[in-house]
Amino acid sequence: MLALFLAGGRQEQTAAVAPRSEARHSPRLRLAGAGTLLLICGGVGAFIYAAGSGGRRVAEASATDIAIAITDRTCEPATLTIPAGKASFVVTNRGERVLEWEILDGVMVLEERENIAPGQSRRLTTQLHPGEYAITCGLLSAPRGRLIVQASTNQPRPALTLMDMVGPAAEYRALLSERSTAFGAALDALAQAQAAHDPEAADKARRDAATLLPALRPAVTGDAELEGLFGKLEAALGGSESAPRAELRPTADQLRAALGQRTVLPDTMLAGAIALLSSPDGETVSPEAVAAASHIAQLLLPLTARIDPDLAARTKAVLVALPNDAKPGGTLRSLAEDLSAMRKALALPEAERRS
């Protein structure tokens, strides 16, 4: 624009030295030149204004908006409780660097506003189902806040679709990958101890691997091939250190590869979790089995809260009480009953499964 402005100035200088007779006969030319100059000056002014404001969009909060202030490490408020339905948030950056704000359902980003400059505000309008969500507070490494969306009494419960399962399935796959890696590391330690003829270290590695294996059971429920691989691992890890275990690592690698290609839906996770808590003949359920089942319940609480808030609240209370009462007939039985109810509530219609 500056070059155009200078060019306009040179044109005026040329017009000034032109013969008067030409100037007398060109009033329209002079008016057009003046109009062009005004447009150029206006454009320069707009450019300067835009540069000064940084091109930032500013949102003003209204009475119906939910105001949130973020810094590098915090949200204010850090916990929000709102009714289900349409919600409008105005997010203001009180920090000293460009930040973003996200609503998360497990590992899934439901909504976000990026590149919020310091001192600026951005509006985010969305439709939220009942449930509990996480919100980012400043940098992604900062502790997250909570967004609790409550169902209204006159609002029908939403019907689940396959898309609702994406978040929990992705989060569970990440968990399986982590636990498969830890199980493989324990098997490597076992092989090294056996090669070094160290019975004590080998027995410890075997026990470590046996402790990690139950966490994989819910993912193999209902699949004959995977259950077969799991059974081989379980049998090989049982008994004394001297038991033959030549097929341990190949079988574990087969199971890990198969799990990496499988999408485990909530009803399958829950069926496996219920099986973990089913102790034959009143035997005590291992702490590892209880932990694996509890983790699945915890993972599926947000989705359950959307469908049956009362069931989600009851299950959450059971999980809180569980560490102090893990006997087969006490809180553990309540957890198994809640898991059965969750499985029924979160089951997909057959038409959705086929899609």
C-alpha positions in Angstrom: 0.0 0.0 0.0 2.9 2.3 0.7 4.2 1.9 -2.8 0.7 2.7 -4.2 0.6 5.8 -2.0 4.0 7.0 -3.4 2.9 6.3 -6.9 -0.2 8.4 -6.3 2.0 11.2 -5.1 4.2 11.0 -8.3 1.0 11.2 -10.4 -0.1 14.4 -8.6 3.3 15.9 -9.3 3.1 15.1 -13.0 -0.4 16.6 -13.1 0.9 19.8 -11.5 3.4 20.6 -14.3 0.9 19.8 -17.0 -0.4 22.7 -19.2 -3.3 24.7 -17.7 -5.4 24.2 -20.7 -5.2 20.4 -20.1 -6.0 20.9 -16.4 -9.1 23.1 -17.2 -10.5 20.4 -19.5 -9.9 17.5 -16.9 -12.0 18.2 -13.8 -13.2 14.5 -13.7 -9.6 13.3 -13.8 -8.7 15.5 -10.8 -11.8 14.2 -8.8 -10.9 10.6 -9.7 -7.4 11.1 -8.5 -8.6 12.6 -5.2 -11.0 9.6 -4.7 -8.2 7.2 -5.4 -6.0 8.9 -2.8 -8.8 8.8 -0.2 -9.3 5.0 -0.8 -5.6 4.4 -0.5 -5.3 6.4 2.7 -8.3 4.5 4.1 -6.7 1.2 3.2 -3.4 2.3 4.9 -5.4 3.2 8.0 -7.2 -0.1 8.1 -3.9 -1.9 7.7 -2.3 0.0 10.6 -5.4 -0.7 12.8 -5.3 -4.4 11.9 -1.6 -4.6 12.6 -2.0 -2.8 16.0 -4.8 -5.1 17.1 -3.0 -8.2 15.9 -6.1 -9.4 14.0 -7.4 -11.0 17.3 -11.0 -11.8 17.7 -12.5 -10.7 21.0 -15.6 -12.2 22.5 -17.7 -10.3 25.1 -19.4 -12.5 27.7 -23.2 -12.1 28.0 -25.5 -13.0 30.9 -26.1 -16.5 29.4 -22.4 -17.3 28.7 -20.2 -19.4 31.0 -17.1 -17.3 31.7 -13.8 -19.2 32.2 -10.4 -17.6 32.8 -7.2 -19.6 32.0 -3.6 -19.1 32.8 -0.5 -21.3 32.0 -1.4 -23.7 34.8 -5.0 -23.1 36.0 -8.7 -22.6 35.2 -11.0 -20.4 37.1 -13.3 -22.1 37.9 -11.5 -25.5 37.8 -14.8 -27.4 38.2 -18.0 -26.5 36.4 -21.5 -28.0 36.7 -24.0 -27.2 34.0 -27.2 -28.6 32.6 -27.2 -30.8 29.5 -27.9 -29.2 26.1 -26.5 -26.1 24.4 -23.8 -24.3 26.2 -21.8 -21.2 25.4 -18.4 -20.6 27.0 -16.3 -17.4 26.8 -12.7 -18.3 27.5 -10.3 -15.5 28.6 -6.6 -15.9 28.6 -5.2 -14.3 31.7 -1.7 -15.8 31.1 1.3 -14.5 29.4 1.5 -16.8 26.4 -0.9 -18.0 23.6 -3.1 -20.8 25.0 -5.9 -23.1 24.0 -9.0 -24.6 25.8 -10.4 -28.1 25.2 -13.3 -30.2 26.4 -12.2 -33.9 26.6 -14.1 -37.1 26.7 -11.4 -39.5 27.8 -8.7 -39.1 25.1 -11.1 -37.6 22.6 -11.2 -33.8 22.1 -14.9 -32.9 21.8 -14.4 -29.1 21.4 -11.6 -26.7 21.4 -10.5 -23.1 20.9 -6.9 -22.6 19.9 -4.5 -19.6 19.7 -6.1 -17.5 22.4 -3.7 -14.6 22.8 -2.9 -13.1 26.2 -5.7 -10.7 27.4 -8.1 -12.0 24.7 -11.4 -13.9 24.9 -12.9 -16.5 22.5 -16.4 -18.0 22.5 -17.1 -21.7 22.2 -20.7 -22.9 21.7 -21.5 -26.6 21.7 -24.2 -29.2 22.6 -23.2 -31.4 25.6 -24.7 -34.7 26.7 -24.9 -35.6 30.4 -21.7 -36.9 31.9 -18.4 -35.8 33.3 -15.7 -34.4 31.1 -12.2 -33.0 31.5 -11.1 -29.5 30.5 -7.6 -28.3 29.8 -6.3 -25.6 32.0 -3.6 -23.7 30.2 -0.7 -25.8 29.0 -1.5 -29.4 28.2 0.9 -30.6 30.9 -1.1 -28.7 33.6 -3.7 -30.5 35.8 -7.1 -30.7 34.2 -10.3 -29.3 35.4 -13.8 -31.0 35.5 -16.9 -30.3 33.5 -20.0 -32.0 35.0 -23.0 -32.0 32.7 -26.2 -32.9 34.5 -29.3 -34.4 32.9 -32.6 -32.6 33.3 -35.6 -34.6 34.6 -37.6 -34.0 31.5 -34.8 -34.8 29.0 -34.9 -38.2 27.4 -31.8 -40.3 27.8 -29.6 -40.2 24.6 -29.4 -43.3 22.5 -25.8 -44.6 22.1 -24.2 -44.9 18.7 -20.9 -46.4 17.6 -19.3 -43.0 17.6 -19.9 -42.8 21.4 -17.7 -45.9 21.8 -14.7 -44.4 20.0 -13.3 -42.6 23.0 -13.5 -45.4 25.5 -12.2 -47.9 22.9 -9.2 -45.8 22.1 -8.4 -45.2 25.7 -8.6 -48.9 26.5 -6.4 -49.8 23.5 -3.8 -47.4 24.9 -4.1 -49.1 28.2 -3.7 -52.6 26.7 -0.6 -51.4 24.8 1.0 -50.2 28.0 0.2 -53.4 29.9 1.3 -55.6 27.0 4.6 -53.8 27.0 5.0 -54.2 30.7 4.1 -58.0 30.4 6.7 -58.4 27.6 9.4 -56.7 29.7 8.7 -59.2 32.6 9.0 -62.1 30.2 12.3 -60.7 28.9 13.5 -60.5 32.5 12.4 -64.1 33.0 14.4 -65.3 29.9 17.5 -63.4 31.0 17.3 -64.9 34.5 16.9 -68.4 33.1 19.9 -67.9 30.7 22.0 -66.7 33.7 20.8 -69.8 35.8 19.5 -67.5 38.5 16.4 -69.3 40.0 15.6 -66.5 42.4 15.5 -63.8 39.8 13.6 -66.1 37.4 11.0 -66.8 40.0 10.5 -63.1 40.7 10.2 -62.3 37.0 7.7 -65.1 36.6 5.6 -63.8 39.5 5.8 -60.3 38.0 4.5 -61.6 34.6 1.7 -63.6 36.3 0.7 -60.4 38.2 0.5 -58.4 35.0 -1.4 -61.0 32.9 -4.9 -60.7 34.4 -5.1 -57.1 33.2 -5.3 -58.4 29.6 -8.1 -60.9 30.3 -11.1 -58.5 29.6 -9.8 -57.9 26.1 -9.9 -61.6 25.1 -13.3 -62.4 26.4 -15.6 -64.0 23.8 -12.8 -64.5 21.2 -11.8 -68.2 21.0 -8.4 -67.5 19.4 -7.4 -64.9 21.9 -8.7 -66.9 24.9 -6.6 -69.8 23.6 -3.4 -67.7 23.6 -4.2 -66.3 27.0 -4.8 -69.8 28.4 -1.4 -70.9 27.1 0.3 -68.0 28.8 -1.6 -68.6 32.1 -0.6 -72.3 32.1 3.1 -71.6 31.3 3.4 -69.0 34.1 1.8 -71.3 36.7 3.8 -73.8 38.8 7.5 -73.7 39.6 10.3 -71.9 37.9 11.5 -75.1 36.3 8.2 -75.6 34.3 8.8 -75.5 30.5 8.2 -72.0 29.1 9.8 -72.2 25.7 6.6 -70.9 24.0 6.0 -68.0 26.4 7.5 -65.2 24.3 6.2 -66.3 20.9 2.7 -66.7 22.4 2.9 -63.3 24.1 3.9 -61.7 20.9 1.0 -63.3 19.1 -1.4 -62.0 21.7 0.0 -58.5 21.7 -0.2 -58.3 17.9 -3.8 -59.5 17.9 -4.8 -57.1 20.6 -3.3 -54.2 18.7 -5.6 -54.9 15.8 -8.8 -55.3 17.8 -11.3 -52.7 18.9 -12.8 -53.7 22.3 -16.2 -52.3 22.9 -17.5 -51.5 26.4 -19.8 -54.5 26.7 -16.8 -56.8 25.9 -14.6 -55.0 28.4 -17.4 -55.3 31.0 -18.0 -59.0 30.4 -14.2 -59.6 31.0 -14.3 -57.4 34.1 -17.2 -59.4 35.5 -15.4 -62.7 34.8 -12.3 -61.4 36.7 -14.5 -60.8 39.8 -16.2 -64.2 39.6 -14.3 -66.4 42.1 -15.0 -70.1 41.9 -15.9 -71.8 45.2 -15.6 -68.6 47.2 -11.9 -68.1 46.5 -10.5 -64.7 47.1 -10.2 -62.6 44.0 -6.6 -61.4 43.4 -5.8 -57.8 43.9 -4.6 -57.6 40.3 -8.0 -58.8 39.0 -9.8 -56.3 41.2 -7.6 -53.5 40.0 -8.2 -54.5 36.3 -11.9 -54.6 36.8 -12.0 -51.4 38.7 -10.0 -49.6 36.0 -12.6 -50.6 33.4 -15.4 -49.4 35.6 -13.6 -46.0 36.1 -12.9 -45.7 32.3 -16.6 -46.2 31.5 -18.0 -43.9 34.2 -18.3 -40.8 32.0 -20.2 -42.8 29.3 -22.4 -44.4 31.9 -23.3 -41.0 33.4 -24.7 -39.9 30.1 -27.1 -42.9 30.0 -27.8 -43.6 33.7 -26.5 -40.9 36.1 -27.7 -42.8 39.1 -25.8 -46.0 38.1 -22.7 -43.9 37.5 -22.9 -42.3 41.0 -23.5 -45.6 42.7 -20.6 -47.3 40.9 -18.3 -44.3 41.8 -19.2 -44.7 45.5 -18.5 -48.5 45.3 -15.0 -47.8 43.8 -14.3 -45.3 46.6 -15.2 -47.9 49.2 -13.5 -50.9 47.5 -10.0 -50.5 48.9 -11.3 -50.9 52.4 -13.6 -53.9 51.7 -12.5 -56.2 48.8 -14.1 -59.4 50.3 -16.0 -61.5 47.8 -19.4 -61.0 49.5 -19.1 -57.3 50.3 -18.3 -54.3 48.1 -16.8 -56.6 45.5 -20.2 -58.2 44.9 -21.7 -54.7 44.6 -19.1 -53.8 42.0 -19.9 -57.0 40.0 -23.6 -56.1 40.1 -22.9 -52.5 38.9 -20.7 -53.8 36.1 -23.5 -56.1 35.0 -25.9 -53.1 35.0 -23.3 -51.0 33.1 -23.0 -53.7 30.5 -26.7 -53.7 29.9 -26.9 -49.9 29.8 -24.0 -49.5 27.4 -24.9 -52.3 25.0 -25.1 -51.1 21.4 -28.2 -51.9 19.3 -27.5 -54.7 16.8 -28.0 -52.3 13.9 -25.2 -50.0 15.2 -22.9 -52.9 15.7 -23.3 -53.9 12.1 -22.7 -50.4 10.9 
